[in-house]
Structure formats: C-alpha cells, structure tokens
Amino acid sequence: MRLRHAMEIRHPARRIEAWRHGRQVADAHKASSQPAPRLGSRDVFCYFDNDSKVSAPFDAADLACRLGVPIGLGGGA
C-alpha cells in the first residue's frame, strides 16, 4: 500500500471505528446540537468514492481490512 494512500485511509478509518463503538468524533458536523445517545455499538454504512474509479473497490477493501471487516474477496480479513 502506498504511504499516501495509507494516510488517506487512516482518517476515515478512525472515524468509522469510533462510530462503530458508539462514540462521536470531536470534529463531527452534526445535524443537531443535541448530544447523540450513548450506544454500545452502531451499524455504520459508508459510501466510498474517489477520483480514480477503478481504484475505489480496492480502496474500500483496504479500509474494510483495516477495520477488520470481512470483504469476501479471499486473502482479506
């Protein structure tokens, strides 16, 4: 994995990991000023898109592997 790519994936991975465990990230842009309910976990759905359309599926697979999410492509998490 390219170093720049790894750094680009790290930011969304940290955010998704926090959301998965029911936490909120400090710099979140929220729809409400009310605090979110404290949850033990959350289901997180994200749309993955980038400039290089042919790379998007591989980038999404890298992100899933970083988060320990099975991707069903063999050789992954």
N, C-alpha and C positions, 0 to 999 in steps of 0.2 A: 504494500500500500504506500502510495506517495506520502511524504511528510505533510505537504499542504493539505492533501485530502484527509489525512488522519486528523489534522487540527480542525478542519471544517466540519467533520463528523462529530467531534468531541462536544461542541456546543449543543447541538440538538439532542445528542445522547444524554447529556447531563439533565436537560430539561425534561425529557421523556422519562428518565429514571426517577426524577423527583415526582412527577405526576403519577407514575405507576404506583408509587408508595404513599400516595395520598398527601404529598407535600406540595407547596407552592414555591415557585422560584421568585427571588426577590425583585427581579425586573419585569415581572409579568404585566402585560397590558390586559386588564380585566374589563369585562362588560359591566361590572357592578362594583361599587365601593364597599359592599358588604364582604366580610371575610368568607371564604369558601368553607363549607362544612369539613370538619376533620374526618378523614376516612382512613381505614387501614390500607386500602388499595383502590386503584381506579383502573378501568379499562381505558387505554389510550389508543386512539386511531389517528394516524397522521398521513398526510398526502405528501409524497416525496417527488419532487420535480427539480430539475436542474437544467442548465443551459445545454449540456450535451445529452440529448435524449437517449442515445444508445447507452450512455453510462448510468442513467437513472436506476435501472433494475439492479445493477451491480452495486451501486452506492447504497441503495436501500437494503440489499443483502448484507453489506458491510455493517450498516447501522444495526440491523437485526442481530447479527452475530455479536457485535459489541455489547448489546443489551441482553444477550443470552436467550434470544427468541428463536425457536426453530424456524428454518426457512424452507425446508423441504427440497433443497437443491442438491443434497448429498455433499458430504465433506464440510458442511456448515455446522452451526450449533444445534 
